Amino acid sequence: MGSLREGSVVLSALEKCMSSMQAGCQMVKLRGGSKGLVRFFYLDEHKSCIRWRPSRKNEKAKISIDSIREVCEGNQSEIFQRYSDGSFDPNCCFSIYYGEHMESLDLVSGTGEEARTWITGLKYLMAGISDEDSLAKRQRTGPGTQWLKQTFTEADKNGDGSLSISEVLQLLHKLNVNLPRQKVKQMFKEADTDDNQGTLGFEEFCSFYKMMSTRRDLYLLMLTYGNHKDHLDTADLTRFMEVEQKMTKVTKEHCMEVVAKFEPCPDNQKQGVLGIDGFTNYMRSPEGDIFNQAHDEVVQDMSQPLCDYFIASSHNTYLMGDQLMSQSRVDMYAWVLQAGCRCVEVDCWDGQDGEPIVHHGYTLTSKILFKDVIETINKYAFVKNPYPVILSVENHCSIPQQKKMAQYLMEVLGDKLDLSSVTPNESGRLPSPEALKGKILIKGKKLPPNIDEDAEEGDVSDEDSADEMEDDCKLMNGDTSMSRKQVENVAKKKLDNLMKESKIRDREDPDSFTISALPPSGKKDKDKSPHKGKAEDSTDTTDEANSSTNKRMGRSFMGSFSKRKKKSTKLKKTSSFEDTDTDQESSSSASRAPLHHSRKKKTMKLSRALSDLVKYTKSVGMLDIEAQAASSSWQVSSLSETKGHQILQQKAAQFSHFNQRQLSRIYPSSYRVDSSNFNPQPFWNAGCHLVALNYQSEGRVLQLNRAKFKTNGNCGYILKP
């Protein structure tokens, strides 16, 4: 308890440090004469300068943080030595050395506590600047000099006494330092301060090295637990491990092992201390990670029914970027599967020559062959872990191409395809991840049991199809006769309409974790040939979707969309969740039968061959949560984040109970055309199993998702509490 209390006090003091400096205090500024000047010193609002007042030269009465070379405690400077012993309490004295000529600002505070606040705060700020800081100076004059000098010499391939940008890049590669090339060039330019532009001398290399390797938070921790020293001895390291890392029974021998393993400086190793580089190495290693390494392996019971697990799920897996203009790539499936995702989505449409294709319908996203997707899934599904993969099939194909899909699934997946009998067992429960190891489950629609056994096809509801784009977000709404130019004009008009109806978010929900920045899709600006405009035509190549006009239009669409204004609809509400979003999703579903374009048609034709591949994961919509709670466990209810939030607000308890025996899938609103992500946590809290996210949109949501599933060996399954 003592260590915990001590750590709390230390951290609390550090939090107050910056605010105390910004509030300011009176200190005596010493000069060469016999009398000092009382001035009010403070840190400016940007934390970039120390300022004081009064001063006859107000603009010059400041010292920038990035010009500070060193902060020294006590009364040891040349100016202090001019005063007789006993003139000032050493605990209240400190000196700031700054500028190219190492000028000094010698100060005497009112109390020792004020002096310590300023010393600690300045060192903290110096650790985070993008210039030659005090750490670099200490390394040049301290025990790390020899190690840095040796590294510099080895990297100097041509022996000219300086490093070019190419030599620096080679060095970083050798050291396994992964930094963006642009970031390296920026730091290189900042460190290159002399007249010899384009290369770094040793002094400049020290500055560059510190920019690259020093983390402000770690340096502050070292100062705190090292009592302002530039290293941690075994006693300091023990206290840090116990207070910060919550480790118990830390021995001196263990600390010495840490020094031997992570400290790069030989002199520090001999002294048994950990410098900033060694401390950084330790904290960046698995041994310093807050994550429990035991959870790198599967540690949870995997023998419970599927409905007892959260399952890592991807939305529109094939897309590399936004939902309107980006490329579709088969290697996206390889990537997400190896990243631990266990439910991937495949949007299937009729293609040329009888070959089904995968892309986002009614948009200018490029097209890939369904067969190539299945072959990729077959190859990568179980490379990293053996637990079952759910293939969420969004079927928009004609009967002949549905049969081709079934053929490929059978031929390519072979024994991996789960074709278990679904005859209810005694408990009527879903199988477990353990029982389904190495198996791929098809999630899709299924023919009703009352259909003639000899019938090769039948009608199924199309209203329960998940994840369909709203009509006012579609670029091509069933009209296959338009030229590419016409499609582009339609897109611009739709964007204008969305703007007029205030559908583009002008602020972010603080709880939404929305990611607005998109990764580049890697498109080339070269094809300006006419576009056939046919949504299901596989002859539309990727290049045809890559004109400069499209790139501009794609960027225009890259915004997030909020709740929409109410619009008129001829369809009556069929759900008890009365909200404009529900209205619009219902009308969108009603309009989407791939073979029947009338808005009144709510059914589609389904091939028996494809239907028979669906076993435990039949796709259904969420119409009546209480009625469906009593239905078969072998179905997956899909609903958008919008409808999901409505249920959470109105029937949270029923939803939680529903999720105890049946699978549910939540997918992003169709208005997230920028591929942004919603906050999955409320849905996990309600027990939703398959919370589908856009894996191509890096950000806080995916970080949260990764952290959640990492706790069970990143196998894609987390046992519910």
HELIX and SHEET records of a PDB file:
HELIX    1   1 GLY A    2  ALA A   23  1                                  22    
HELIX    2   2 ASN A   58  LYS A   60  5                                   3    
HELIX    3   3 ILE A   65  SER A   67  5                                   3    
HELIX    4   4 GLU A   78  GLN A   81  1                                   4    
HELIX    5   5 PRO A   90  CYS A   92  5                                   3    
HELIX    6   6 GLY A  112  ALA A  127  1                                  16    
HELIX    7   7 SER A  134  THR A  141  1                                   8    
HELIX    8   8 THR A  145  ALA A  155  1                                  11    
HELIX    9   9 ILE A  165  LYS A  174  1                                  10    
HELIX   10  10 ARG A  181  ALA A  191  1                                  11    
HELIX   11  11 PHE A  202  SER A  213  1                                  12    
HELIX   12  12 ARG A  216  TYR A  225  1                                  10    
HELIX   13  13 THR A  234  VAL A  243  1                                  10    
HELIX   14  14 LYS A  252  PHE A  262  1                                  11    
HELIX   15  15 PRO A  266  GLN A  271  1                                   6    
HELIX   16  16 ILE A  276  ARG A  284  1                                   9    
HELIX   17  17 PRO A  286  GLY A  288  5                                   3    
HELIX   18  18 GLN A  293  ASP A  296  5                                   4    
HELIX   19  19 LEU A  306  ASP A  308  5                                   3    
HELIX   20  20 ASP A  331  GLN A  338  1                                   8    
HELIX   21  21 GLN A  352  GLY A  354  5                                   3    
HELIX   22  22 PHE A  370  TYR A  380  1                                  11    
HELIX   23  23 ILE A  399  LEU A  413  1                                  15    
HELIX   24  24 GLY A  414  LYS A  416  5                                   3    
HELIX   25  25 ASP A  471  CYS A  473  5                                   3    
HELIX   26  26 ARG A  484  LYS A  500  1                                  17    
HELIX   27  27 ASP A  543  ALA A  545  5                                   3    
HELIX   28  28 SER A  548  PHE A  557  1                                  10    
HELIX   29  29 THR A  580  ALA A  590  1                                  11    
HELIX   30  30 ARG A  608  SER A  611  1                                   4    
HELIX   31  31 ILE A  625  GLN A  628  1                                   4    
HELIX   32  32 GLU A  641  GLN A  650  1                                  10    
HELIX   33  33 ALA A  652  PHE A  658  1                                   7    
HELIX   34  34 GLN A  681  ASN A  685  1                                   5    
HELIX   35  35 ARG A  700  LYS A  710  1                                  11    
SHEET    1   A 7 LYS A  62  SER A  64  0                                        
SHEET    2   A 7 CYS A  49  ARG A  53 -1                                        
SHEET    3   A 7 LEU A  37  LEU A  43 -1                                        
SHEET    4   A 7 CYS A  25  LYS A  29 -1                                        
SHEET    5   A 7 GLU A 103  SER A 109 -1                                        
SHEET    6   A 7 CYS A  93  TYR A  98 -1                                        
SHEET    7   A 7 ILE A  68  GLU A  73 -1                                        
SHEET    1   B 2 LEU A 163  SER A 164  0                                        
SHEET    2   B 2 THR A 199  LEU A 200 -1                                        
SHEET    1   C 2 HIS A 231  LEU A 232  0                                        
SHEET    2   C 2 LEU A 274  GLY A 275 -1                                        
SHEET    1   D 2 TYR A 309  ILE A 311  0                                        
SHEET    2   D 2 TYR A 717  LEU A 719 -1                                        
SHEET    1   E 5 SER A 313  SER A 314  0                                        
SHEET    2   E 5 LEU A 690  LEU A 693  1                                        
SHEET    3   E 5 LEU A 663  TYR A 667  1                                        
SHEET    4   E 5 GLN A 635  SER A 640  1                                        
SHEET    5   E 5 LYS A 618  GLY A 621  1                                        
SHEET    1   F 5 ILE A 368  LEU A 369  0                                        
SHEET    2   F 5 ILE A 357  VAL A 358 -1                                        
SHEET    3   F 5 CYS A 343  TRP A 349 -1                                        
SHEET    4   F 5 VAL A 389  ASN A 395  1                                        
SHEET    5   F 5 ILE A 440  LYS A 443  1                                        
SHEET    1   G 2 GLU A 457  SER A 461  0                                        
SHEET    2   G 2 THR A 603  SER A 607 -1                                        
END                                                                             
